[in-house]
Amino acid sequence: MMNMMNNGHSGFMMGGMGLLHVLFWILIIAGAVLIVQWLSGRGKESALDILKKRYAKGEIDSEAFERMKKDIGEGKE
């Protein structure tokens, strides 16, 4: 006879479905955390890295590069 509480599904089946729901939400939360970490890590360039890119693009000349490098504390003292 069919039990009214589980609509004829076994307890194992309901337990498996509950486990799938938990795994689903764990994956969603873990994915969200990874996306936030990836997005926040994108802007972690050092001042010297930015300066090197500007020099490579031709935005500044070698004199400005050396002066700015000293200003940020990366130049020879």
SVG drawing of the C-alpha trace seen along z (x, -y; Angstrom):
<svg xmlns="http://www.w3.org/2000/svg" viewBox="-2 -62 74 64">
<polyline fill="none" stroke="black" stroke-width="0.4" points="0.0,0.0 1.2,-3.5 2.3,-5.6 0.8,-9.2 4.0,-10.8 6.3,-9.8 4.0,-9.2 5.2,-5.7 9.0,-6.6 11.3,-4.7 13.2,-6.4 16.5,-5.8 15.2,-7.7 14.2,-10.7 17.5,-10.6 19.3,-10.6 17.3,-13.6 18.1,-15.5 21.8,-14.7 21.6,-16.0 20.0,-19.3 22.8,-19.7 25.5,-19.0 23.8,-21.4 23.9,-24.2 27.5,-23.5 28.5,-23.7 26.6,-27.0 28.2,-28.6 31.7,-27.3 31.3,-28.7 30.2,-32.1 33.2,-32.2 35.6,-31.3 34.2,-33.9 34.5,-36.6 38.1,-35.6 39.0,-35.6 37.4,-39.0 39.1,-40.6 42.5,-39.1 42.5,-40.8 43.5,-44.2 46.5,-43.1 49.2,-44.5 52.1,-46.2 53.1,-49.8 56.2,-48.6 54.1,-46.3 51.9,-49.2 54.9,-51.4 56.6,-48.7 53.4,-48.4 53.2,-52.1 56.9,-52.2 56.3,-49.3 53.3,-51.0 55.4,-54.2 53.3,-56.3 56.4,-57.4 60.1,-57.7 63.1,-56.1 63.8,-59.2 60.3,-59.3 60.4,-55.5 63.6,-55.7 62.3,-58.7 59.0,-57.1 60.7,-53.8 62.8,-55.7 59.6,-57.4 57.9,-54.1 61.0,-52.7 62.0,-50.2 64.9,-52.1 68.6,-51.7 69.6,-53.9"/>
</svg>
